[in-house]
Amino acid sequence: MDDIWKEMYGAARAVLAPKKISGYMSGGEVAAAVLSASGRIYTGVCIDTCSTLGICAERNAMFNMITNGEYEITKVLAILPDGRTGAPCGACREFMVQLMPDKYKDVEIMADYENGRIVKLGDITPEWWI
């Protein structure tokens, strides 16, 4: 596994901090890091609400990237509540497809950090509507 995955894992681990924000909101149970095309790592955490206003960690990290003027990702890593890594949900996959409709298939996703298993977004979203 190359060093950038280790750096991304460390960045996501650094923001992984489950907390109750209010009686209606919690956050930090899942943390993510995305690597932009420029080589910068952006992080985000999930925000869960009692309604549909929450956001996944992966999209939060991509929003952070977009806020900082970048629009292309190359790698994604998410740490789940049990400490393992896993693939993004359908909404996050959809967001990446719409963000990079011509390049999304090449985005690498750390499916299993412990075993170094990497999948491509195009392989887990093979015939997207775009």
ABEGO torsion letter per residue (X at the ends): XBAAAAAAAAAAAAABBBBBABAABBBGABBBBBBBAAGBBBBBBBBBBABAABBBAAAAAAAAAAAAGBABBABBBBBBAAGBBBBBBAAAAAAAAAABAAAAAABBBBABAAAGBBBBAAAABABBAX
